[in-house]
Amino acid sequence: MHRFPALPAPGALIDTHCHLDAPELAPMLSAVLERARAAGVGQILVPAVRADTFDAAAAMRRDHGCWIGFGLHPIYLERHLDEHLEQLERALREQRPEAVGEIGLDFYLPELDPARQEALFVEQLKLARKYALPVVLHVRRSVDRVLKHLREQRVERGIAHAFNGSPQQADAMLRQGMKLGFGGAMTYSGSQRIRRLAATLPLSGLVLETDAPDIRPEFAQDRPNEPAHLAAFSAQLAELRGLPETALRQALYRNSLEALGIAG
């Protein structure tokens, strides 16, 4: 089975957010990885979302060479226990993942208590700072509050996944040291705001992601998203920005390494 190198070849596509350990992908994982390799994907970051998924993410590193993150995702707020923060710190200390994540805030789902979310988020930011790790952020309808906590905890490296904020919020994220993740949403002709952001924000602030198996692109709405689709996302972004795709991929490669603090 295909194994990713710790440092992908220069210019390779890097999927900076992919739930490769998701049950939907398990029956076809070998084929998914082979299609990714054939599409030019050189590395995949797999962020865990609950304490009971840390082992599955770790297995992606062990078995396939993937980069990984450990975090407690806000949408699973009711399932997170105080002891899970202890498990998270132990995993960060002993396994040294590439990132703390997926963590953040979700103000879209009304059943998720904002105060409890923020308390959990702050504790995880403290761990990211303690272990000098970048963060992989969930920022749905919560960019301003996420920024507030990043500033207060002095966390200055990471990725705001599936970014869909305003140009002003994008600028603030970039000034805080974050890169902004773009993916399948760019492929929808109706996603004009995301397309404008992807076309006009500084290229140095962008990275590509799939969020597989979620955020299915327009051309594959009938099946789970997967890392091989990065090739189409790269072509879409090159078209939006009017750039040669080779030059774009080189820039995205550098951005991805920089976001995660990986020496190239």
N, C-alpha and C positions, 0 to 999 in steps of 0.2 A: 504494500500500500504506500502511496506517495507520502513523503515526509518533507516538510518545509525546512529550509535552512534557517539558522538563527538570524542571519543577516541576508535578506534577499538580494538578488543581483540588482545593480543600479538600473533604475527605470522600470522595474517590475511593478505590477499593480499590487497595492496593499489594501486589503479589506479591513478598515479600522474599526468595524463593529459588525460582528456576525455571531449569532447564537448557534454555532455549529453543533452544539450539544443538545439542541432542541429535539424532542421526541419525533417531530414531523420529519426531520432529516435522517433519523437513525436508520430506517430500512434501506436508504439509498446513499449512505454516507460515502462508500467507496466510489460510486459513480460521481457524486457531487465533488469529491476531491479531485478526481481525474479530470472532470470538466473544468474545474478551476485551474489546474495546472496547464491544460491545453489552451485556456484563455489568457494565459500570461500572468496569473495571480501568483505572486511570490511569497506572500505571507498573509495570515488571517489573525486578527485579534478577537479572542472569544471571551466576552465579559460574563462572569457568573452573576446571578441576580438574587440568589438566596443562599443561606448557609448549606442547605441540602443539595445545592448544585455545585459547590466548590469542587467536589471530587470529580464530577463530570468534566468541568473545565480543565482541571489538572490532568485528566486523562487525555484531553486533546493536545496538551503539550507533550506528555509522555509518549503517546502513540503516533502523533502526526507532526510534532515540532511547532505547533501553533504558539503564538503569543497569547497570554491569558490575563484576565483581570478578576479580582474578587471584590464583590460588593453586595450590599443589601438594597435592592431596588425599591423605590417608593410605592409602586403599585401593589407590592406584597406586604404592605405595612402591618396588616393584621396577623401575618404569619411570623414576623420578626420578633424575637425575644431578646431580653437583655443579654443572655448568654451568647447570642449569635454575634454580638460585637466582640466578645472575647474570642470566639472562634475565628472571626475575621482577622483580629490582630495576630492570632497564632499563625494563621495561613499566610499573612503578609510577612511575618518574621521568618517563618520556616521555609516557605516556598518561593519567596521573592518574585511575585508576578510582575508583569510589565506595567500594570496599572491597578488603581483602586477603582472598581466600577463593575457593574453599572450602578451609579448612585445619582442622587439628585432630588428634584421636587416635581410633583405632578399636581397642578391645580386645575386640571380638566375634569378629573373624576371627583364628583362632589362627596362621595363617601369617604375619601381619604382626608383625615384630619390634618390641616396645614401645620399646626403647632407641633404635633408629634412627628410629622415628616421632617420639619426643620431641625428638631432636636436630634433625630437620627442622622440627618445629613451632616450636621455640624460635627458630631462625633466621628464620622467617617472622614471628613476633611482633616480633622486633627490627626487621624492615623496616616492619611496621605502625607501630611507634612512631617510627621514623626519618622516615617520610613522613606522620605524623599522620593515619593512615587507620584506620577501624573494621575489625573482623574479622568474617567470616562463618564460624561454627564448626561442625565435625562433632564430636559429643561422644558417640558410641555407646559405652555402658558405660565411659566415661572421664571423667565430669564432674569428679571430684575432682582428677585429674591435670591436666586442662585448667585448672581454677581455680588450681592451684598455679603453673602457668607464667604465667597471666595476671597473677597477683599479683606474681610475681618480675620480670616484664618491664614491669610497670606499664601494661598495656593495659586501658583503662577504657571502651571503647565498642565496641558490636557486637551481634551476634545469635547466640544458641545455637540453631542450626537443629534442627528435629524434636526438641524437648526432651522427654525422657521420664524425668527423674530424680525424686528424692524432693522433698517440699516443702522440706526443709532445704537441699538442693542448689539448688533453685530460688531460695530466698531468698539464698543465697550468690552466685549468678550475678547476681541483681538488684543486690545491694550492690556487686558489682564493675563495675556499669555496663552489663551486658548486658541486652538484651531477649530474650524467649523465643519461638521460632517454633512456631506450631500450625497444623495443616492437616488433611489427609484422614483422619488417624487418629481425629480427633474424631467422624467420622461413623459409626464402628463402635460398636454398642451394647455390645460386649464390652470396649471400651477404657475401662474404668472409671477407671483411675488417670489417664490423660490427660484424661478428661472432668472429673474432680475438680480437677485442676490448672487446667484452663482456666476452670472455674467459680469457683475460690476465690482464685487468685493475684491480686495487685494488677493492675487493668486497665492501669495505666501501664507495666507490664512486658511486655505481650503485643504480638506482631505476627502477621499472617497470612502463610502461604506455601503453595505447592503442592508443591514439589520435583518438578514436572512434568519428564519424563513418569512419574516414579516416585511412590510412596505413593498409589496409586489409592484414591479414596474408595469407600465401600460401594456408592454408587449408580452407580458407573461402573467396576466391576472388570474389565469386558470390553474396555476400551480405554485408551489412554494418558491419564494425567492431563494437565490443561491449565489455564492461568490463568483461564479463564472459570468454573471451579469455585469460585473464591474467593467468588462471590456466595452459593453454598450454604454455604460454610464460615462466612461472616459471619453468615448466618441461624442456623446451628447454634450459634455462639458466643453470639449474642444470646439464644437460647433457654436455653442453659446458665446464663447469668448473669442472666437475668430483666431484660434491658435493652431499651429501644427500639433498633432496629437503626440508626437514623439517628445517635443519640448514640454508639453503639458504633463506628460507622465513623469518626466524627470523632475519637474517641480513638485508634483504630488508626492513622489517618492521621498524627496528631501523633507517636505512638510511632515509626512507621517513619522519619519525617524525623529525629527525635532520635537514633535508633539509628545512622543513617548520617551524622549531623552536617550535614544539609542544612537550610539556612535556609528557613523557610516564610513 
